[in-house]
Amino acid sequence: MSEKELTPNAFYITNENTWENVDEGISRQITNYNNDLMMVKVKFEKGAIGYKHHHIHSQASYVAAGKFEVTIDNETKVLEAGDTFFANPNLVHGVVCLEAGVLIDIFNPVREDFI
């Protein structure tokens, strides 16, 4: 973890910020963060794949729109708008977008690899 204290802006206005292309059919906006917490909006086109991966961060995700097949530690569920999932540190997880949508991801601590 960086020794520098990261200070978030009080507000994040979506229309005043650009989307970063992450992978085919996937883009994100890093909405805000400090050293302990990060919020990221991730937009998926139908069929896009958030490939299985793991990291040291706790991750809570909210399905803001769309439909996703979510796999965490070899268990798979289909989630729709309003549903959530939680990936403990180092658990392998990934998603397949079944209907175009948006995930709101919260990480603890900050994903320094994103900034």
Disulfide bonds with the S-S distance in Angstrom:
none
